[in-house]
Amino acid sequence: MDKIRTVFSIAFHNLRRWPVNPRFYLIFIMLVLYLYSKINPINTFCIDTGYKISPYIFSFIMSEQNSVLLIMLGIVLLFCDAPFIEIDQPYIIMRSGRKLWVLGQMIYIVIASMLYVLVIMLLSILILLPNLEFNIEWGKVIGTFAQANVAYQHNITIPFEFSIYNAYTPLSATGIAFFNCWIVSVFLGMCMFVLNLNISRSAGAIGTTLLVLWQMVVTKTWTGFTKFSPVTWVSLAKIDTNGNTLYPTLEYIYIVILTMIVILFAISVFSMKKRDINVLKSV
């Protein structure tokens, strides 16, 4: 129990620094402005037509290439100061031991990623709040957007993919999109941790930015490349649900990404054992 308490204490120590770091306010403002610009035309449509919309638009937002690009670059900005060795960390490492310290940092990445995705989901609901109807169905507005060209005609750039509408229930689509976005964010955070720890502090941001940009290349080339593009897996429209496409299945995604996360954790522990502890200024 003491070890578990130590690990979570290390993780929450990092979270307590958020209110005093301007970077986190920048990320939040960026998300608010971007999501408002994407979602507000839906409000206009609802006001003009008198219809209400159900709150299940998150999975469609995460199927839009520009949204994935900006949201995943937000993760890069969130974790760009990995491995989070600031002025008080050498003392914490001495008290906890390197293995528990690394585990605490990994738990921090997991919790921070979950909070980041949760904020995005809540913002997507709050922006729609004046025009929301709460039910467990997709609703008439989303159904219309998914089955006709109405959204495009009203300057709504969120792609309401029919494949998502047809293959998933609203709750399952939202839950799977949330989970996929969460584990991909964890993967990117751990990639930055490992690259910054073993190469240089800029290597993590460069490497993960390239991974984020790779999904843009994938969507414009060969469908089969999606199996080698973790960032693409946040989009439900690019997941095989019936065995008839070259997209990865959910089983493939979870096996591959969870395996990579375990490998990255093992590399982190091994690397930390051999590393000199140098204080790094927060970005």
PAZAPA-4460 file (N, C-alpha, C; in steps of 0.05 Angstrom, whole numbers, plus 32768, in hexadecimal, padded with zeros to 4 digits):
% residues 283
    n_x    n_y    n_z   ca_x   ca_y   ca_z    c_x    c_y    c_z   seq   type   mol
   8010   7FE8   8000   8000   8000   8000   8011   8019   8000     1      M     A
   8028   8018   800F   8039   8030   8010   8044   8036   7FF4     2      D     A
   804B   8021   7FE4   8056   8025   7FCA   8041   8031   7FB7     3      K     A
   8028   8027   7FB9   8012   8032   7FA9   800D   804F   7FB0     4      I     A
   800E   8056   7FCA   800A   8071   7FD3   8020   8083   7FC8     5      R     A
   8038   8079   7FC8   804F   8088   7FBE   804C   808E   7FA1     6      T     A
   8045   807A   7F91   8042   807D   7F74   802D   8092   7F6E     7      V     A
   8016   8091   7F7B   8000   80A4   7F75   8007   80C0   7F80     8      F     A
   8017   80C1   7F95   8020   80DB   7FA0   8032   80E9   7F8C     9      S     A
   8043   80D9   7F7E   8055   80E5   7F69   8044   80EF   7F52    10      I     A
   8030   80DF   7F4A   801F   80E7   7F34   8010   8101   7F3A    11      A     A
   8003   8102   7F51   7FF3   811A   7F58   8005   8132   7F5F    12      F     A
   801E   812D   7F65   8030   8144   7F69   8034   8153   7F4E    13      H     A
   8035   8144   7F38   8037   8150   7F1E   801D   815F   7F17    14      N     A
   8006   8153   7F1D   7FED   8160   7F17   7FE9   817A   7F26    15      L     A
   7FF4   817B   7F3F   7FF1   8193   7F4F   8000   81AB   7F43    16      R     A
   8012   81A6   7F30   8021   81BC   7F24   8011   81C9   7F0D    17      R     A
   7FFC   81BD   7F04   7FED   81C7   7EEE   7FE4   81E4   7EF2    18      W     A
   7FD8   81EB   7F09   7FCE   8207   7F0B   7FE3   821D   7F09    19      P     A
   7FFC   8216   7F0D   8011   822B   7F0D   8021   822A   7EF3    20      V     A
   8019   8219   7EE0   8028   8217   7EC7   8017   8223   7EB0    21      N     A
   8021   8239   7EA4   8011   8246   7E8F   800B   8234   7E77    22      P     A
   801B   8220   7E73   8018   820E   7E5C   7FFC   8200   7E5D    23      R     A
   7FF3   81FA   7E75   7FD9   81EC   7E77   7FC2   81FE   7E71    24      F     A
   7FC4   8218   7E77   7FB0   822B   7E70   7FAF   822F   7E52    25      Y     A
   7FC7   822F   7E45   7FC9   8232   7E28   7FBB   821A   7E1B    26      L     A
   7FBF   8202   7E25   7FB3   81EB   7E19   7F94   81ED   7E1C    27      I     A
   7F8B   81F5   7E33   7F6E   81F6   7E38   7F61   820B   7E25    28      F     A
   7F6E   8223   7E23   7F63   8238   7E12   7F62   822E   7DF5    29      I     A
   7F78   8221   7DEC   7F79   8217   7DD1   7F62   8203   7DCC    30      M     A
   7F5D   81F1   7DDF   7F47   81DE   7DDB   7F2C   81EC   7DDA    31      L     A
   7F27   81FF   7DEC   7F0E   820D   7DED   7F08   821C   7DD3    32      V     A
   7F1C   822B   7DC9   7F18   823A   7DB1   7F14   8228   7D98    33      L     A
   7F24   8213   7D97   7F21   8201   7D80   7F06   81F2   7D80    34      Y     A
   7F00   81E6   7D97   7EE6   81D8   7D98   7ECE   81EA   7D94    35      L     A
   7ED0   8202   7D9E   7EBA   8215   7D9A   7EB6   821B   7D7C    36      Y     A
   7ECD   821F   7D6E   7ECB   8225   7D52   7EC0   820D   7D42    37      S     A
   7EC5   81F4   7D4B   7EBB   81DD   7D3D   7E9D   81D7   7D44    38      K     A
   7E96   81DC   7D5D   7E7B   81D3   7D66   7E66   81E9   7D64    39      I     A
   7E6E   8202   7D65   7E59   8217   7D66   7E47   8218   7D4D    40      N     A
   7E51   8211   7D35   7E3E   820F   7D1E   7E27   81FC   7D23    41      P     A
   7E2C   81E7   7D34   7E16   81D5   7D3A   7E01   81E4   7D4B    42      I     A
   7E0A   81F5   7D5D   7DF7   8205   7D6D   7DE6   8216   7D5B    43      N     A
   7DF3   8222   7D47   7DE5   8233   7D34   7DD0   8223   7D25    44      T     A
   7DD7   820B   7D1D   7DC4   81FA   7D0F   7DAD   81F3   7D20    45      F     A
   7DB2   81ED   7D39   7D9C   81E5   7D4C   7D8A   81FD   7D51    46      C     A
   7D95   8215   7D54   7D85   822D   7D58   7D73   8232   7D40    47      I     A
   7D7F   8230   7D28   7D71   8236   7D10   7D5A   8222   7D0B    48      D     A
   7D5E   8209   7D12   7D4B   81F4   7D0C   7D38   81EE   7D23    49      T     A
   7D40   81F6   7D3B   7D30   81F0   7D53   7D34   81D4   7D5E    50      G     A
   7D48   81C5   7D53   7D4D   81AA   7D5D   7D62   81AA   7D73    51      Y     A
   7D61   8196   7D84   7D76   8192   7D98   7D88   817B   7D8F    52      K     A
   7DA1   817B   7D99   7DB4   8166   7D91   7DBC   8156   7DAA    53      I     A
   7DC0   813C   7DA7   7DCA   812C   7DBD   7DE8   8131   7DC0    54      S     A
   7DF3   812B   7DD8   7E0F   8134   7DDE   7E25   8122   7DD4    55      P     A
   7E1F   8110   7DC1   7E32   80FB   7DB9   7E42   8103   7DA0    56      Y     A
   7E50   811A   7DA1   7E5F   8122   7D89   7E7D   811E   7D8C    57      I     A
   7E86   8115   7DA4   7EA3   8111   7DA9   7EAF   80FE   7D95    58      F     A
   7EA2   80E7   7D90   7EAE   80D3   7D7E   7EB0   80DE   7D61    59      S     A
   7E9F   80F0   7D59   7EA0   80FC   7D3F   7EB7   8111   7D3D    60      F     A
   7EBA   8120   7D53   7ED0   8134   7D54   7EEB   8125   7D51    61      I     A
   7EED   810E   7D5E   7F07   80FF   7D5D   7F0A   80F0   7D43    62      M     A
   7EF8   80F3   7D31   7EFB   80E7   7D16   7F02   80FC   7D01    63      S     A
   7F06   8114   7D0A   7F0D   812A   7CF8   7F2B   812F   7CFA    64      E     A
   7F39   812E   7CE3   7F56   812F   7CE2   7F62   8147   7CF0    65      Q     A
   7F57   815F   7CEB   7F62   8177   7CF8   7F5E   8177   7D16    66      N     A
   7F48   816C   7D1F   7F43   816A   7D3C   7F57   8157   7D49    67      S     A
   7F5B   8140   7D3C   7F6F   812D   7D47   7F8A   813A   7D48    68      V     A
   7F92   8149   7D33   7FAC   8156   7D32   7FAF   8169   7D49    69      L     A
   7F9B   817B   7D4D   7F9E   818F   7D62   7F9D   8183   7D7E    70      L     A
   7F8B   8170   7D82   7F87   8164   7D9D   7FA0   8153   7DA4    71      I     A
   7FAB   8145   7D92   7FC3   8135   7D98   7FDC   8146   7D9B    72      M     A
   7FDD   815D   7D8C   7FF3   8170   7D91   7FF1   817C   7DAC    73      L     A
   7FD8   817E   7DB6   7FD4   8188   7DD2   7FE1   8175   7DE6    74      G     A
   7FDF   815A   7DE0   7FEC   8147   7DF1   800B   814A   7DF0    75      I     A
   8015   8150   7DD9   8032   8155   7DD7   803A   816D   7DE8    76      V     A
   802A   8182   7DE8   802F   8199   7DF8   802C   8193   7E16    77      L     A
   8018   8182   7E1C   8013   817B   7E38   802B   816C   7E45    78      L     A
   8037   815B   7E36   804C   814A   7E41   8068   8151   7E37    79      F     A
   806B   8168   7E2B   8085   816E   7E1F   809C   8171   7E33    80      C     A
   8095   8175   7E4D   80AA   8178   7E61   80B2   815D   7E6E    81      D     A
   80A8   8147   7E63   80B1   812D   7E6E   80CF   812B   7E6C    82      A     A
   80DC   811E   7E7F   80D2   810C   7E95   80CB   811B   7EAF    83      P     A
   80C4   8134   7EAE   80B9   8142   7EC4   80CC   8144   7EDD    84      F     A
   80E6   8147   7ED7   80FA   8148   7EED   80FF   8166   7EF3    85      I     A
   80EF   8171   7F04   80F3   818D   7F0C   8102   818E   7F27    86      E     A
   8103   81A6   7F33   8116   81AA   7F48   8111   8198   7F61    87      I     A
   80F8   8190   7F65   80F3   8180   7F7D   80F3   8162   7F77    88      D     A
   80F6   815A   7F5E   80F4   813E   7F56   810C   812D   7F60    89      Q     A
   8125   8137   7F5F   813B   8126   7F6A   8137   811D   7F86    90      P     A
   812B   812E   7F97   8125   8127   7FB3   8110   8111   7FB3    91      Y     A
   80FB   8114   7FA2   80E6   8100   7FA1   80F0   80E5   7F97    92      I     A
   8102   80E6   7F84   810E   80CD   7F79   811F   80BF   7F8E    93      I     A
   812D   80CE   7F9E   813D   80C2   7FB4   812C   80B5   7FC8    94      M     A
   8115   80C0   7FCE   8103   80B5   7FE3   80F3   809D   7FD8    95      R     A
   80EB   809E   7FBF   80D9   808A   7FB5   80E8   8073   7FA7    96      S     A
   80FF   8079   7F9C   810D   8065   7F8B   8106   806A   7F6E    97      G     A
   8118   8063   7F5C   8114   806A   7F40   80FC   805B   7F33    98      R     A
   80F9   8042   7F3A   80E4   8032   7F2E   80C8   803D   7F35    99      K     A
   80C4   8043   7F4F   80AA   804E   7F57   80A6   806A   7F4C   100      L     A
   80BC   8079   7F49   80BA   8094   7F3E   80B0   8093   7F21   101      W     A
   80BD   8081   7F11   80B4   807D   7EF5   8097   8075   7EF4   102      V     A
   808F   8062   7F05   8074   8059   7F05   8061   8070   7F0C   103      L     A
   8069   8081   7F1E   8059   8099   7F25   8056   80AB   7F0E   104      G     A
   806B   80AF   7EFE   806A   80C0   7EE6   8057   80B4   7ED1   105      Q     A
   8058   8099   7ECF   8046   808C   7EBB   8029   808F   7EC4   106      M     A
   8024   808C   7EDE   8009   8090   7EE8   8000   80AD   7EE3   107      I     A
   8012   80BF   7EE6   800C   80DB   7EE0   8003   80DF   7EC3   108      Y     A
   8012   80D2   7EB1   800C   80D4   7E94   7FF0   80C8   7E8F   109      I     A
   7FEA   80B2   7E9C   7FD0   80A5   7E99   7FB9   80B7   7EA3   110      V     A
   7FBD   80C2   7EBB   7FA8   80D3   7EC6   7FA5   80ED   7EB7   111      I     A
   7FBC   80FA   7EB0   7FBB   8113   7EA1   7FAE   810F   7E86   112      A     A
   7FB4   80F9   7E78   7FA8   80F3   7E5E   7F8A   80F0   7E61   113      S     A
   7F81   80E2   7E76   7F64   80DE   7E7A   7F57   80F9   7E7F   114      M     A
   7F63   810A   7E8F   7F57   8125   7E95   7F56   8136   7E7B   115      L     A
   7F6B   8134   7E6B   7F6C   8143   7E52   7F55   813B   7E40   116      Y     A
   7F51   8121   7E3C   7F3C   8118   7E2A   7F20   811E   7E36   117      V     A
   7F1E   811C   7E51   7F05   8121   7E5E   7EFD   813F   7E5B   118      L     A
   7F11   8151   7E5C   7F0C   816D   7E58   7F01   8172   7E3C   119      V     A
   7F0D   8165   7E28   7F04   8168   7E0C   7EE7   815F   7E09   120      I     A
   7EE1   8147   7E15   7EC6   813D   7E13   7EB2   8150   7E21   121      M     A
   7EB9   8159   7E39   7EA6   816B   7E47   7EA3   8186   7E38   122      L     A
   7EB8   8190   7E2C   7EB6   81A9   7E1D   7EA3   81A5   7E05   123      L     A
   7EA5   818E   7DF8   7E93   8188   7DE1   7E76   8188   7DE9   124      S     A
   7E70   8181   7E02   7E55   8181   7E0C   7E4D   819D   7E15   125      I     A
   7E5E   81AA   7E24   7E58   81C4   7E2F   7E52   81D9   7E19   126      L     A
   7E62   81D8   7E03   7E5E   81EB   7DEE   7E42   81E7   7DE1   127      I     A
   7E38   81CF   7DE2   7E1E   81C9   7DD6   7E07   81CE   7DEA   128      L     A
   7E0E   81D4   7E03   7DFA   81D3   7E19   7DDF   81E0   7E13   129      L     A
   7DDF   81F8   7E07   7DC4   8205   7E02   7DB2   81F5   7DEF   130      P     A
   7DBE   81E3   7DE0   7DAF   81D5   7DCB   7DAF   81B7   7DCF   131      N     A
   7DB4   81AE   7DE7   7DB6   8191   7DEC   7D9C   8184   7DF4   132      L     A
   7D99   816B   7DEC   7D85   8159   7DF6   7D93   8140   7E00   133      E     A
   7D8D   8137   7E18   7D9A   8120   7E24   7D89   8107   7E20   134      F     A
   7D94   80F4   7E10   7D87   80DA   7E0D   7D9D   80C6   7E06   135      N     A
   7D95   80AD   7E02   7DA9   8098   7DFC   7DAA   8091   7DDE   136      I     A
   7D9D   80A1   7DCE   7D9D   809D   7DB1   7DAE   80B3   7DA3   137      E     A
   7DB5   80AD   7D8A   7DC4   80C1   7D7B   7DB3   80DB   7D77   138      W     A
   7D9A   80D8   7D74   7D89   80EF   7D71   7D85   80F7   7D53   139      G     A
   7D72   8108   7D4E   7D6B   810F   7D33   7D81   8120   7D26   140      K     A
   7D8D   8132   7D34   7DA1   8144   7D28   7DBA   8134   7D1F   141      V     A
   7DC5   8124   7D31   7DDD   8115   7D2A   7DD6   8101   7D14   142      I     A
   7DBE   80F4   7D16   7DB5   80E2   7D01   7DB4   80F0   7CE6   143      G     A
   7DAA   8108   7CE5   7DA8   8117   7CCC   7DC4   811E   7CC2   144      T     A
   7DD5   8127   7CD3   7DF0   812E   7CCB   7DFF   8115   7CC0   145      F     A
   7DFA   80FE   7CCC   7E09   80E6   7CC4   7DFE   80DA   7CA9   146      A     A
   7DE5   80DF   7CA3   7DD8   80D2   7C8C   7DD4   80E5   7C75   147      Q     A
   7DD8   80FE   7C79   7DD4   8112   7C63   7DEB   8126   7C64   148      A     A
   7DEB   8138   7C50   7E00   814C   7C4D   7DF9   8166   7C5B   149      N     A
   7DE8   8164   7C6F   7DDD   817C   7C7C   7DF3   818B   7C8B   150      V     A
   7E04   817D   7C99   7E19   818A   7CAA   7E2B   819C   7C98   151      A     A
   7E34   8191   7C82   7E46   81A0   7C70   7E38   81B9   7C66   152      Y     A
   7E1F   81B7   7C60   7E0F   81CD   7C55   7E0D   81E4   7C6A   153      Q     A
   7E10   81DE   7C83   7E0E   81F2   7C99   7E29   81F8   7CA5   154      H     A
   7E3E   81F4   7C95   7E5A   81FB   7C9D   7E63   81ED   7CB7   155      N     A
   7E59   81D5   7CBA   7E61   81C4   7CD1   7E77   81B1   7CC6   156      I     A
   7E8F   81B4   7CD1   7EA6   81A5   7CC6   7EAC   818B   7CD5   157      T     A
   7E9D   8186   7CEA   7EA1   816C   7CF8   7E95   8157   7CE6   158      I     A
   7EA4   8142   7CDF   7E99   812D   7CCD   7E88   8119   7CDD   159      P     A
   7E6F   811A   7CD9   7E5D   8107   7CE7   7E5C   80ED   7CD6   160      F     A
   7E71   80DD   7CDA   7E75   80C5   7CCA   7E5D   80B1   7CCD   161      E     A
   7E52   80A9   7CB7   7E3C   8095   7CB8   7E46   807A   7CC3   162      F     A
   7E5F   8073   7CBE   7E6A   805A   7CC8   7E6A   8059   7CE6   163      S     A
   7E6E   806F   7CF4   7E6D   8070   7D11   7E4F   806F   7D1A   164      I     A
   7E3F   807F   7D0D   7E22   807F   7D14   7E16   8063   7D10   165      Y     A
   7E1E   8055   7CFC   7E12   803B   7CF5   7E1D   8024   7D06   166      N     A
   7E37   8026   7D0E   7E44   800F   7D1B   7E43   8010   7D39   167      A     A
   7E3E   8027   7D45   7E40   802A   7D62   7E26   8037   7D6D   168      Y     A
   7E21   8030   7D86   7E0D   803F   7D95   7E1A   8059   7D9F   169      T     A
   7E0B   806D   7DA6   7E17   8086   7DB0   7E2A   8082   7DC8   170      P     A
   7E21   8072   7DDB   7E31   806E   7DF3   7E4A   805E   7DED   171      L     A
   7E48   8049   7DDC   7E60   803A   7DD6   7E74   804A   7DC5   172      S     A
   7E6A   805A   7DB2   7E7B   806A   7DA2   7E8A   807E   7DB3   173      A     A
   7E7C   808B   7DC5   7E89   809F   7DD7   7E9D   8092   7DE9   174      T     A
   7E96   807B   7DF5   7EA8   806D   7E07   7EC1   8063   7DF9   175      G     A
   7EBE   8057   7DE1   7ED5   804C   7DD3   7EE7   8063   7DC9   176      I     A
   7EDB   8078   7DBF   7EEB   8090   7DB6   7EFA   809C   7DCD   177      A     A
   7EED   809E   7DE4   7EFB   80A8   7DFC   7F12   8096   7E04   178      F     A
   7F0E   807C   7E05   7F23   806A   7E0E   7F3A   806A   7DFA   179      F     A
   7F33   806A   7DE0   7F49   806A   7DCC   7F59   8083   7DCD   180      N     A
   7F4B   809A   7DD0   7F5A   80B3   7DD2   7F6C   80B3   7DEB   181      C     A
   7F61   80A8   7E00   7F70   80A7   7E19   7F8A   8096   7E17   182      W     A
   7F87   807D   7E0C   7F9F   806C   7E0B   7FB3   8076   7DF7   183      I     A
   7FAA   8082   7DE1   7FBC   808E   7DCE   7FCB   80A5   7DDA   184      V     A
   7FBD   80B5   7DEA   7FCA   80CB   7DF9   7FDF   80C1   7E0C   185      S     A
   7FD9   80AB   7E1A   7FEC   809F   7E2D   8004   8095   7E1D   186      V     A
   7FFF   8088   7E07   8015   807F   7DF6   8028   8096   7DED   187      F     A
   801C   80AC   7DE4   802C   80C3   7DDC   803C   80CE   7DF3   188      L     A
   802F   80D0   7E0A   803D   80DA   7E22   8054   80C9   7E2A   189      G     A
   8051   80AF   7E29   8067   809D   7E30   807D   809D   7E1B   190      M     A
   8075   80A0   7E02   808A   80A3   7DED   809B   80BB   7DF3   191      C     A
   808F   80D2   7DFA   809E   80EA   7E01   80B0   80E5   7E19   192      M     A
   80A5   80D8   7E2D   80B5   80D2   7E45   80CE   80C2   7E3E   193      F     A
   80CB   80AD   7E2E   80E2   809C   7E27   80F6   80AB   7E15   194      V     A
   80EC   80B9   7E01   80FE   80C7   7DEE   810D   80DD   7DFC   195      L     A
   80FF   80ED   7E0D   810C   8102   7E1B   8120   80F8   7E2F   196      N     A
   811A   80E1   7E3C   812B   80D6   7E50   8145   80CA   7E43   197      L     A
   8143   80BF   7E2B   815A   80B1   7E1F   8169   80C0   7E0A   198      N     A
   815C   80D4   7DFE   8169   80E2   7DE8   816E   8100   7DF0   199      I     A
   8159   810F   7DEF   815B   812B   7DF6   813F   8135   7DFD   200      S     A
   813D   814D   7E09   8123   8156   7E11   8111   815F   7DFA   201      R     A
   811D   8163   7DE3   810D   816A   7DCC   8105   8152   7DBB   202      S     A
   8112   813B   7DC0   810D   8124   7DB0   80F1   811A   7DB3   203      A     A
   80E6   811B   7DCB   80CB   8112   7DCF   80B6   8122   7DC0   204      G     A
   80B8   813C   7DC1   80A5   814D   7DB3   80A7   8149   7D95   205      A     A
   80C0   8147   7D8B   80C4   8143   7D6E   80B9   8128   7D65   206      I     A
   80BF   8113   7D74   80B7   80F8   7D6D   8098   80F5   7D6D   207      G     A
   808C   80FF   7D83   806E   80FC   7D84   8060   810E   7D71   208      T     A
   806B   8126   7D6B   805F   8137   7D57   8060   8129   7D3C   209      T     A
   8075   811B   7D36   8077   810C   7D1D   8061   80F6   7D1C   210      L     A
   805D   80E9   7D33   8048   80D5   7D35   802C   80E1   7D2F   211      L     A
   8028   80F9   7D3A   800E   8106   7D36   800B   810E   7D18   212      V     A
   8020   8118   7D0C   801F   8120   7CF0   801D   8107   7CDE   213      L     A
   8028   80F1   7CE6   8026   80D8   7CD7   8009   80D0   7CD1   214      W     A
   7FF7   80D5   7CE4   7FDB   80CE   7CDF   7FCF   80DE   7CC8   215      Q     A
   7FDA   80F6   7CC3   7FD0   8105   7CAD   7FD9   80F9   7C92   216      M     A
   7FF2   80EE   7C92   7FFC   80E1   7C7A   7FEC   80C7   7C75   217      V     A
   7FE6   80B9   7C8B   7FD8   809F   7C89   7FBD   80A3   7C7C   218      V     A
   7FAE   80B7   7C85   7F93   80BB   7C7C   7F91   80C3   7C5E   219      T     A
   7FA8   80CB   7C53   7FA8   80D4   7C37   7FB7   80C0   7C25   220      K     A
   7FC0   80A9   7C30   7FCE   8095   7C20   7FC0   807B   7C21   221      T     A
   7FCD   8066   7C2D   7FC2   804B   7C2D   7FB4   8044   7C47   222      W     A
   7F9C   803A   7C45   7F8C   8033   7C5D   7F9B   8020   7C70   223      T     A
   7FAB   800E   7C65   7FB9   7FFA   7C76   7FCD   8007   7C89   224      G     A
   7FD6   8020   7C82   7FE9   802D   7C94   7FDD   8034   7CAF   225      F     A
   7FC2   8034   7CB1   7FB6   803A   7CCA   7FBD   8027   7CE0   226      T     A
   7FC6   800E   7CD9   7FCE   7FFB   7CED   7FE9   8003   7CFA   227      K     A
   7FF7   8016   7CEE   8011   801F   7CF8   8010   803D   7D00   228      F     A
   7FF8   8046   7D06   7FF4   8062   7D0D   7FE3   8065   7D26   229      S     A
   7FEF   8063   7D3E   7FDF   8063   7D56   7FCC   807C   7D59   230      P     A
   7FD5   8093   7D50   7FC5   80AB   7D52   7FAB   80A8   7D42   231      V     A
   7FAC   809A   7D2C   7F94   8095   7D1C   7F7F   8085   7D2A   232      T     A
   7F87   8076   7D3F   7F74   8064   7D4C   7F60   8072   7D5E   233      W     A
   7F63   808C   7D62   7F4F   809B   7D71   7F35   809F   7D61   234      V     A
   7F37   809A   7D46   7F20   809E   7D35   7F11   8084   7D31   235      S     A
   7EF8   8083   7D3A   7EE7   806B   7D37   7EE2   8065   7D19   236      L     A
   7EE3   8079   7D09   7EDE   8075   7CEC   7EF4   8066   7CDF   237      A     A
   7F0B   8063   7CED   7F22   8055   7CE1   7F28   803C   7CF2   238      K     A
   7F13   802F   7CFB   7F15   8016   7D0A   7F03   8001   7CFC   239      I     A
   7F0E   7FEA   7CF7   7EFF   7FD5   7CE9   7EEB   7FC8   7CFC   240      D     A
   7ED2   7FC9   7CF5   7EBD   7FBD   7D07   7EB0   7FA4   7CFB   241      T     A
   7EB6   7F9E   7CE1   7EA9   7F87   7CD5   7EBB   7F74   7CC6   242      N     A
   7ED6   7F7A   7CC7   7EE9   7F69   7CBA   7EEB   7F6D   7C9C   243      G     A
   7EE0   7F82   7C92   7EE0   7F87   7C75   7EF2   7F9D   7C6C   244      N     A
   7F02   7FA9   7C7E   7F14   7FBF   7C77   7F30   7FB9   7C80   245      T     A
   7F43   7FCA   7C78   7F5F   7FC8   7C80   7F65   7FD7   7C9A   246      L     A
   7F50   7FE3   7CA5   7F54   7FF2   7CBE   7F59   7FDE   7CD5   247      Y     A
   7F66   7FE6   7CEA   7F6B   7FD4   7D01   7F51   7FCF   7D11   248      P     A
   7F4F   7FB8   7D1D   7F39   7FB2   7D2F   7F3E   7FBD   7D4B   249      T     A
   7F2A   7FBF   7D5B   7F2E   7FC8   7D77   7F41   7FB5   7D85   250      L     A
   7F3E   7F9B   7D81   7F50   7F88   7D8E   7F6D   7F8D   7D87   251      E     A
   7F72   7F92   7D6D   7F8D   7F98   7D64   7F98   7FB1   7D72   252      Y     A
   7F87   7FC6   7D72   7F8F   7FDF   7D7E   7F97   7FDC   7D9B   253      I     A
   7F86   7FCF   7DAA   7F8C   7FCD   7DC7   7FA4   7FBB   7DCD   254      Y     A
   7FA7   7FA5   7DBE   7FBE   7F94   7DC3   7FD8   7FA3   7DBC   255      I     A
   7FD8   7FB0   7DA5   7FF1   7FBE   7D9D   7FF8   7FD5   7DAF   256      V     A
   7FE4   7FE6   7DB5   7FEB   7FFF   7DC4   7FF1   7FF9   7DE1   257      I     A
   7FE3   7FE5   7DED   7FE9   7FDF   7E09   8004   7FD1   7E0B   258      L     A
   800B   7FC1   7DF7   8026   7FB4   7DF6   803B   7FCA   7DF4   259      T     A
   8037   7FDD   7DE3   804B   7FF3   7DE0   804E   8003   7DF9   260      M     A
   8038   8008   7E08   8039   8017   7E21   8049   8007   7E35   261      I     A
   8045   7FED   7E37   8054   7FDC   7E4A   8072   7FDD   7E43   262      V     A
   8078   7FDB   7E29   8095   7FDC   7E20   80A1   7FF7   7E27   263      I     A
   8092   800D   7E22   809D   8028   7E29   80A1   802B   7E47   264      L     A
   8090   801F   7E57   8094   8021   7E74   80AD   8011   7E7C   265      F     A
   80B1   7FFA   7E70   80C9   7FEA   7E77   80E2   7FF9   7E6F   266      A     A
   80E2   8006   7E57   80F9   8016   7E4E   80FE   802D   7E62   267      I     A
   80E8   8039   7E6B   80EB   8050   7E7D   80F8   8048   7E97   268      S     A
   80F0   8031   7EA2   80FB   8027   7EBB   8119   8021   7EB7   269      V     A
   811F   8013   7EA2   813B   800B   7E9C   814C   8024   7E98   270      F     A
   8142   8037   7E89   8151   8050   7E83   8156   8060   7E9C   271      S     A
   8142   8061   7EAD   8144   8072   7EC5   8159   8067   7ED8   272      M     A
   815D   804D   7ED8   8171   8040   7EEA   818E   804A   7EE3   273      K     A
   8192   8050   7ECA   81AD   8057   7EC1   81B1   8075   7EBC   274      K     A
   819C   8085   7EC3   819D   80A2   7EBC   81A5   80B2   7ED4   275      R     A
   81B6   80C6   7ECF   81BC   80DA   7EE3   81A4   80EC   7EE7   276      D     A
   819F   80F5   7EFF   8187   8106   7F05   818F   8123   7F02   277      I     A
   8185   8130   7EED   818B   814C   7EE9   8170   815B   7EE9   278      N     A
   816F   8171   7EF8   8156   8181   7EF9   8151   818E   7EDE   279      V     A
   8139   818C   7ED4   8131   8198   7EBB   811C   81AE   7EC0   280      L     A
   8121   81C5   7EB5   810E   81DB   7EB8   80F4   81D5   7EA9   281      K     A
   80DD   81DB   7EB6   80C3   81D7   7EAA   80C1   81E7   7E91   282      S     A
   80B4   81DB   7E7C   80AF   81E9   7E63   8098   81FC   7E65   283      V     A
***
